[in-house]
Amino acid sequence: MTADPRLATDIGGVRFANPVWVGASELTMTVEGMVRCAAAGAGAVVAKSVNESEAARRQLAVADYAFVDDARRHVDTPRAAPDSALLNRSGLGRHDPDAWVEMLSVARPRMEQHGSVLVGSVVVGDLDAAPGVVRSIGAVTDHVELNVGAPHGREVRTGAVRQIGSAEQVEQVVRASRAVCPGLLLVKLGDIGPALPGAVAAARRAGADAVVLVGRSNGFLPDVDTLRPVLGSWGAWSAPSSLPSSLYAVSKAYRAAPGAPVVGTNGARGGDDVFRFLLSGAVACELVTSVWLEGPGAIGRTIGELSARLDRTGVAAVPDAVGVAVSHAREYDEIDPVPGAPEAWERWTR
């Protein structure tokens, strides 16, 4: 694929060929999986997450995935529509740390041949152990995404995976990780509601080069025919309908600190959705579910759609789109009265 120079984006002096990234998942758990995503044109590929815990690796043995249609019915993967939602249960990479580092060292040069940046991923388990894992992964990948917001952390009772909502703890683990990460340190935060702005501020204060917003929410879905829960458990949820919530988090972070890089995730399925993330303040966007459903071809499709959207809107380049919609957003108390609004609601309630 010939790179479109208009799509290039930058974080901390590191150039990415485009803002269409592939997020950490089972899709990026093997060398071939990572290289296939790079060959399809991804600006960056985030490797499957790891940490120091053997229990977290064992958790992968109970991983399960359910695609869900608009009627909230579980559908088989081959029949799942492109806009299906995903409810899943997962664990971390199954390889021991030394083997994983070796695999990353093999994947990186092959990916770079395609102009794609490899980003390691570390999910926090033990707060004190996380920086050591960042150091070992960063020695190979340079750049690391530190995930402090994994939704499965709410469900795993062994403590092998944690979701951190405390700004104090976020600052603690990010500051220690920043000291040992040789390249970019991206901090992925979860769907933690009112605590999110404080966590974003803490991550930036501790030296994060970018924040990744926002991790998937937790979900539970009963099957009305079997009376049993889909997956037999709770899980993590993502759908196209998640997009406005994700864009809310991104836009608020951008409004609070314009120019501080944000990477978006959760809800994007194509080029227009990536463009929505850009307009909301993100400099890049991670995809996972669309690549699950379509294969790596979803990456090239999304890049092509994004280029076409720039053509139609007249936006010269990706950096020119970042935060444009936020600059036009007004607070509630700044909005003029909407003509006829009270009367319309009165008619509706008669």
C-alpha positions, 0 to 999 in steps of 0.5 A: 500500500502506498502511504498517503503523506496527509495521514502522517501523525506524530507523538513526542517526535515519533512519526506514524505513517497514519493514525489507524492502529491495531490495539492489543488483543489475541490478534497481536499475540503472535509474530505473524499476527503482528506482521500481518497487521503491519503489512495491511498498513497499520500505523502502529500495532500494539502487541498482546498485553503481558505482565509478571503474573503466571495467573494472568497467562493461565486466564487466557485458557478461559477466554471466550468471545461473543458477537452480538447483533442489534437484537442483543442475540449471540451470533456465530462469528462467520455470520456476525455483521460488521457492526456487531458488538463484542462481549468477551472474556480474556487473559494476557499473553500465554508466553513466558516473559523471556519467550515473549521478548524474543518474539517481539525482537523478531516481529519489530524489524519485519514490521518496520519493513512495512513502515509500522511501529511496534508498541509493547503492552503491559497490563498492571497486576502488581503495582511494584512489579509493573515497571520491571515488565515495562523495562524488559518490554521497552528494551525491545520495542522502545515504546510501551502502552501501560494499561491501568484500566483493563476491564477484566481487572474487575472480574479476576479475583486473583489480582493478576490483572488490575484496573486502577481508578485512583489518581494517586496509584496511577501517578505512582505506577506511571512515574516509576514506569516512565523512569525505565521506558526508553521511548514513548510511554502511552497510558491506557485508562479504563471506563472509570466514570467521574474518576477519569479526569483525575486519572488523566491528569495524574498520568500526564503529571507523571510523564505519560507521552499520551493517554489512551482513551477509553478502555472498554466497559464491563458488560453482562448479557442474559440469553432470553432463550436459555436463561443463562448469561452469554459467555456464562459470566461477566465480560468486557463490552464494545460496540459502535454504540460505545463510540459517543462515550469514548469520544466524550472522554477524548474530547474532555481530555483534549479540552482540558489540555489542548496539544497533549496527545490522546489516542482513541479507542473503543467503538471505531469500525471504519475511516469515518469513526477514526475521523470522529476520534480526530475531530474529538481531539485524538491523534490516532485510533486503535482498532480491534473488533473490526479486524476480528470480524474482517481480518487485516483487510479492515485496516486498509479499508479504514485507511482508504476511507479516512483518505477519502474523508479528507478529500471530501471535507477539504482537510489538508492533513490529519493534524489539521483535523485534531480537535476541530469539533471540540473547538466548536463545542459549547458548555450548556450555559453558553448555549442560546435558548432553542426556539420553540423547544419548551412548546414542543415538549409541552405538545409531546406530553399532552 
